[in-house]
C-alpha cells in the first residue's frame, strides 16, 4: 500500500467516514448526450468512490470513462450505480437492479467500506462471489476493482483482504484492476478536504487506473457487435 495511506489524519478521516456517516447518495445514471439506440451499456457498481460524492456527476469516474470510450468510438454509455456508504452486503441486495440495466460489462468496485469496518474476510468473499456469479449467469463480463484495507484491524486482516481480490479474479477468470485508488489515497492533490473522497483530479486518476483493463473488454464487446451485424 502507498506509504501515505496510514497517515494519522487520513486514518482518522477514513474511520470517521466509515463509522459516523449516515449520508447515502444514489446515482441512477451519468449525464450523457443523446445517444443512438445501438449504444451498449456498462454499469459502474460501487460506493461513494463510484457515485462521485462531493462532485458534479460529470466529474465522477464513470462519466470520465464514458467520455474516453466515446473518444475511441466505442458505443457504450456508463451507468453509475454507486451508493455512498455501501458495503458488499448492500451490493448483493441491489445487484439485480444493476443487472436490469442489461449491461455487457459490470465494473465491480465494492469492498472499501467492508475493509474500513473490519467485515470478516469470509463475508466479503461470499458477497463478492454472489455478485460476480449473478453477473456471469446473466452473461455480463465483470471487471473487478481491487481494494485494500487500512491497517486498522491487524496486519493479517490487511494481507488477507489484499489477497482476496487476486483470488476472486483467478477463480472467476475476471480481469482485475490491482488497486483502484493507486496514486489517489494519501495524495492531498487528489482528494477533497475530507481527505477521503477523490476530487475531480482524483476521479480522473481512478478512471485512468481502470481504463487499461476496461478498454480491451469494451473493444472486444464492440468487435463482437460488429461481427454479429455483418
Residue, then its C-alpha position, 0 to 999 in steps of 0.5 A: x500500500x502507498x506509504x501515505x495511506x496510514x497517515x494519522x489524519x487520513x486514518x482518522x478521516x477514513x474511520x470517521x467516514x466509515x463509522x459516523x456517516x449516515x449520508x447515502x447518495x444514489x446515482x441512477x445514471x451519468x449525464x450523457x448526450x443523446x445517444x443512438x439506440x445501438x449504444x451498449x451499456x456498462x454499469x459502474x457498481x460501487x460506493x461513494x468512490x463510484x457515485x462521485x460524492x462531493x462532485x458534479x456527476x460529470x466529474x465522477x469516474x464513470x462519466x470520465x470513462x464514458x467520455x474516453x470510450x466515446x473518444x475511441x468510438x466505442x458505443x457504450x454509455x456508463x451507468x453509475x450505480x454507486x451508493x455512498x456508504x455501501x458495503x458488499x452486503x448492500x451490493x448483493x441486495x441491489x445487484x439485480x437492479x444493476x443487472x436490469x440495466x442489461x449491461x455487457x460489462x459490470x465494473x465491480x468496485x465494492x469492498x472499501x467500506x467492508x475493509x474500513x469496518x473490519x467485515x470478516x474476510x469470509x463475508x466479503x468473499x461470499x458477497x463478492x462471489x454472489x455478485x460476480x456469479x449473478x453477473x456471469x449467469x446473466x452473461x455480463x463480463x465483470x471487471x473487478x476493482x481491487x481494494x485494500x484495507x487500512x491497517x486498522x484491524x491487524x496486519x493479517x486482516x490487511x494481507x488477507x483482504x489484499x489477497x482476496x481480490x487476486x483470488x476472486x479474479x483467478x477463480x472467476x477468470x475476471x480481469x482485475x484492476x490491482x488497486x483502484x485508488x493507486x496514486x489517489x489515497x494519501x495524495x492531498x492533490x487528489x482528494x477533497x478536504x475530507x481527505x477521503x473522497x477523490x476530487x475531480x483530479x482524483x476521479x480522473x486518476x481512478x478512471x485512468x487506473x481502470x481504463x487499461x483493463x476496461x478498454x480491451x473488454x469494451x473493444x472486444x464487446x464492440x468487435x463482437x457487435x460488429x461481427x454479429x451485424x455483418 
